[in-house]
């Protein structure tokens, strides 16, 4: 059977807001948000509204390259612990409840996720896609954002739906790694998954309810 990969988790752009966006906005990223050694990860500024297409492409490529060369460390004021630890912990806790193995951190996926977050545009990346993708905006912390994706669980019906696509990617058994990027001044979180989930014809095996 030929599988049609949607290559993104949740085509539905579930823009639920757990906190006003203004609570997450900041003119600049401080080096310390109150936790010792809790550094905000570096980001590449993308002025998408004033850039030509070629300039924006070059900036995105630069951000992806940076993501491949370094591990992002940071978080939000509502989270304790490192950026990677928080996101992996919550992903893997939810996955374990559905018989899916733990994810590892993917630097290439994180670079791409950061490039997308830095555009401050709340929409999924354009095909062709290498990764599955979940996005969230306006949440107080990473815990709430990942929790909102998982909260779609009751809406899952055994196949892909717009209402539960974030959940199914989150617990997709064949996915083995994730990388995420966050932009503070627009409260935008992207997580990219590899191999991608939400593959048509493969839900029965990959999503255990």
Backbone torsions as a table, in degrees:
resi	resn	phi	psi	omega
1	UNK	NA	134.3	177.3
2	UNK	-83.4	128.7	179.7
3	UNK	-97.0	135.1	174.2
4	UNK	-98.4	110.3	-178.3
5	UNK	-85.6	124.7	174.8
6	UNK	-76.4	-22.9	175.4
7	UNK	53.7	26.7	168.6
8	UNK	-156.7	148.0	-177.6
9	UNK	-93.4	110.2	174.2
10	UNK	82.6	91.0	175.3
11	UNK	-69.6	-20.8	177.1
12	UNK	-68.3	128.5	179.2
13	UNK	-90.9	80.1	-174.5
14	UNK	-75.8	92.9	-173.4
15	UNK	-95.4	50.2	176.1
16	UNK	-70.1	142.1	-176.6
17	UNK	-118.7	112.9	179.0
18	UNK	-82.6	-14.8	178.7
19	UNK	-154.5	149.9	177.3
20	UNK	-57.0	141.9	-178.6
21	UNK	-60.3	-32.0	-178.4
22	UNK	-59.8	-27.2	-179.8
23	UNK	-68.0	-20.8	-176.3
24	UNK	-102.6	-9.2	-174.4
25	UNK	-79.1	145.7	175.7
26	UNK	-152.6	143.9	-179.4
27	UNK	-67.8	-31.4	178.5
28	UNK	-148.1	164.9	-179.5
29	UNK	-94.9	111.7	177.6
30	UNK	-67.4	156.3	-178.5
31	UNK	-75.8	-21.4	-176.8
32	UNK	-138.1	131.6	179.5
33	UNK	-113.2	24.5	173.2
34	UNK	108.2	-10.3	177.1
35	UNK	-111.1	128.9	-178.5
36	UNK	-57.8	128.3	179.8
37	UNK	73.1	9.3	-176.1
38	UNK	-93.0	81.7	-174.3
39	UNK	-89.1	141.5	175.5
40	UNK	-77.8	133.9	-174.6
41	UNK	-67.9	151.0	-179.0
42	UNK	-69.9	148.9	179.1
43	UNK	-139.3	153.2	176.8
44	UNK	-98.1	125.7	-179.0
45	UNK	-74.6	126.7	177.2
46	UNK	-119.6	109.5	176.9
47	UNK	-90.1	74.8	-170.7
48	UNK	-61.9	-33.1	-175.1
49	UNK	-69.6	-23.2	-176.0
50	UNK	-112.9	0.1	-177.7
51	UNK	-93.0	150.1	170.0
52	UNK	-74.5	166.8	180.0
53	UNK	-60.0	-40.2	-179.4
54	UNK	-66.5	-40.6	179.4
55	UNK	-65.8	-40.6	-180.0
56	UNK	-66.4	-41.0	179.0
57	UNK	-61.0	-42.8	-179.8
58	UNK	-64.2	-39.3	179.5
59	UNK	-66.9	-41.0	177.5
60	UNK	-62.7	-43.8	179.1
61	UNK	-61.6	-38.2	178.6
62	UNK	-64.1	-43.2	-179.7
63	UNK	-65.0	-40.5	177.2
64	UNK	-61.2	-42.6	179.6
65	UNK	-61.5	-42.6	178.8
66	UNK	-62.1	-39.6	-179.9
67	UNK	-65.3	-28.0	178.1
68	UNK	-77.7	-21.9	-174.8
69	UNK	-96.6	-17.2	-175.6
70	UNK	-141.8	157.7	174.3
71	UNK	-97.5	129.6	179.2
72	UNK	-78.1	136.6	177.0
73	UNK	-128.7	132.3	179.5
74	UNK	164.3	-161.9	-179.5
75	UNK	177.1	-161.0	176.1
76	UNK	-122.9	165.1	-179.7
77	UNK	-55.6	-24.7	-178.5
78	UNK	-87.3	0.2	-177.0
79	UNK	-118.0	143.8	174.1
80	UNK	-114.3	134.0	-178.3
81	UNK	110.4	175.1	-177.5
82	UNK	-76.5	156.5	179.5
83	UNK	-53.6	-51.2	-179.4
84	UNK	-65.1	-45.0	-177.2
85	UNK	-59.7	-43.0	-179.1
86	UNK	-62.4	-50.9	-176.0
87	UNK	-67.9	-42.6	178.1
88	UNK	-64.8	-41.5	-178.5
89	UNK	-59.7	-47.3	-178.0
90	UNK	-72.3	-39.7	174.9
91	UNK	-58.0	-49.3	-172.8
92	UNK	-72.5	-28.6	175.1
93	UNK	-65.2	-46.7	178.5
94	UNK	-66.1	-39.7	-179.3
95	UNK	-64.3	-40.6	-179.3
96	UNK	-60.7	-33.4	179.9
97	UNK	-68.0	-13.5	-178.6
98	UNK	-121.4	21.3	174.8
99	UNK	71.6	19.6	179.5
100	UNK	-100.7	142.6	-178.9
101	UNK	-70.9	163.7	-179.2
102	UNK	-69.8	147.5	176.5
103	UNK	-89.1	150.6	170.1
104	UNK	-105.2	165.7	-179.6
105	UNK	-81.8	136.5	-177.6
106	UNK	-116.5	108.1	-176.3
107	UNK	-64.7	-37.6	179.5
108	UNK	-65.8	-43.2	177.8
109	UNK	-63.7	-38.0	179.2
110	UNK	-64.9	-38.2	178.0
111	UNK	-63.0	-43.6	178.7
112	UNK	-66.8	-42.2	179.3
113	UNK	-60.5	-42.0	179.3
114	UNK	-65.7	-38.4	177.5
115	UNK	-61.4	-41.0	179.3
116	UNK	-69.4	-42.9	179.9
117	UNK	-62.6	-36.0	-177.7
118	UNK	-69.4	-13.1	174.5
119	UNK	-74.7	-18.5	-176.1
120	UNK	57.5	30.1	178.2
121	UNK	-112.9	120.2	-177.9
122	UNK	-84.1	79.9	174.5
123	UNK	-159.5	153.3	-177.8
124	UNK	-68.7	154.3	178.3
125	UNK	-64.4	158.1	-177.2
126	UNK	-86.3	147.4	175.6
127	UNK	-70.4	161.2	0.2
128	UNK	-74.5	148.1	-174.9
129	UNK	-115.6	140.5	174.8
130	UNK	-93.1	-29.0	-172.4
131	UNK	-117.6	156.9	162.9
132	UNK	-76.5	163.8	-170.9
133	UNK	-150.2	130.4	170.0
134	UNK	-121.7	139.9	178.0
135	UNK	-133.8	153.1	178.1
136	UNK	-150.6	153.4	-179.7
137	UNK	-144.8	139.0	171.6
138	UNK	88.4	6.8	179.7
139	UNK	-81.8	152.4	-176.4
140	UNK	-68.8	-30.7	-178.5
141	UNK	-155.8	172.0	-179.1
142	UNK	-66.5	-33.1	178.4
143	UNK	-58.4	-45.1	-179.4
144	UNK	-67.7	-37.5	-178.9
145	UNK	-65.5	-49.7	179.4
146	UNK	-66.0	-36.9	177.3
147	UNK	-61.6	-35.1	178.6
148	UNK	-67.2	-37.9	176.1
149	UNK	-63.4	-43.2	-178.9
150	UNK	-68.3	-29.2	-178.0
151	UNK	-63.1	-10.8	175.3
152	UNK	-75.7	-6.4	-175.8
153	UNK	-46.6	-48.6	-178.7
154	UNK	-62.6	-17.2	-178.0
155	UNK	-90.1	-6.3	-178.4
156	UNK	-73.5	131.9	-175.7
157	UNK	-119.5	15.4	178.5
158	UNK	98.9	-3.1	178.9
159	UNK	-147.6	180.0	179.9
160	UNK	-71.4	132.6	170.7
161	UNK	-136.4	153.5	177.8
162	UNK	-63.2	-29.2	-174.6
163	UNK	-79.8	-18.5	-174.0
164	UNK	-129.6	16.6	-176.6
165	UNK	-67.1	-31.3	177.2
166	UNK	-68.1	-43.5	178.7
167	UNK	-59.9	-48.2	-175.6
168	UNK	-64.6	-36.0	175.1
169	UNK	-67.9	-39.5	-178.5
170	UNK	-57.6	-40.0	-174.9
171	UNK	-107.2	12.3	-176.9
172	UNK	-62.2	119.3	-172.0
173	UNK	-63.5	-36.7	-175.5
174	UNK	-77.1	-12.9	175.0
175	UNK	-74.7	133.5	-176.2
176	UNK	-119.5	-13.0	-177.9
177	UNK	-148.1	159.6	179.8
178	UNK	-146.2	149.5	171.8
179	UNK	-140.6	138.9	-174.8
180	UNK	-128.6	156.7	176.1
181	UNK	-137.3	146.4	-176.3
182	UNK	-136.4	135.7	177.3
183	UNK	-113.3	115.4	-171.8
184	UNK	-66.0	-44.5	-170.6
185	UNK	-73.8	-11.4	173.2
186	UNK	-123.6	7.4	173.7
187	UNK	59.2	35.7	-171.4
188	UNK	-108.5	124.8	179.8
189	UNK	-115.3	128.0	172.3
190	UNK	-117.0	135.2	169.6
191	UNK	-124.2	131.1	-177.9
192	UNK	-115.0	135.5	-171.0
193	UNK	-119.7	140.1	178.4
194	UNK	-140.8	136.4	-14.0
195	UNK	-60.6	154.2	-176.8
196	UNK	-67.1	148.9	175.8
197	UNK	-96.2	-164.0	-179.8
198	UNK	56.4	46.2	178.0
199	UNK	-91.0	119.6	-178.4
200	UNK	-58.4	132.6	-180.0
201	UNK	93.2	-7.3	-175.3
202	UNK	-118.7	9.7	-176.1
203	UNK	-67.4	-39.3	-175.4
204	UNK	-58.8	-40.4	-179.5
205	UNK	-77.5	-36.3	-168.7
206	UNK	-94.2	-17.6	-178.4
207	UNK	-123.2	107.9	179.0
208	UNK	-99.1	124.9	-179.3
209	UNK	-93.4	NA	NA
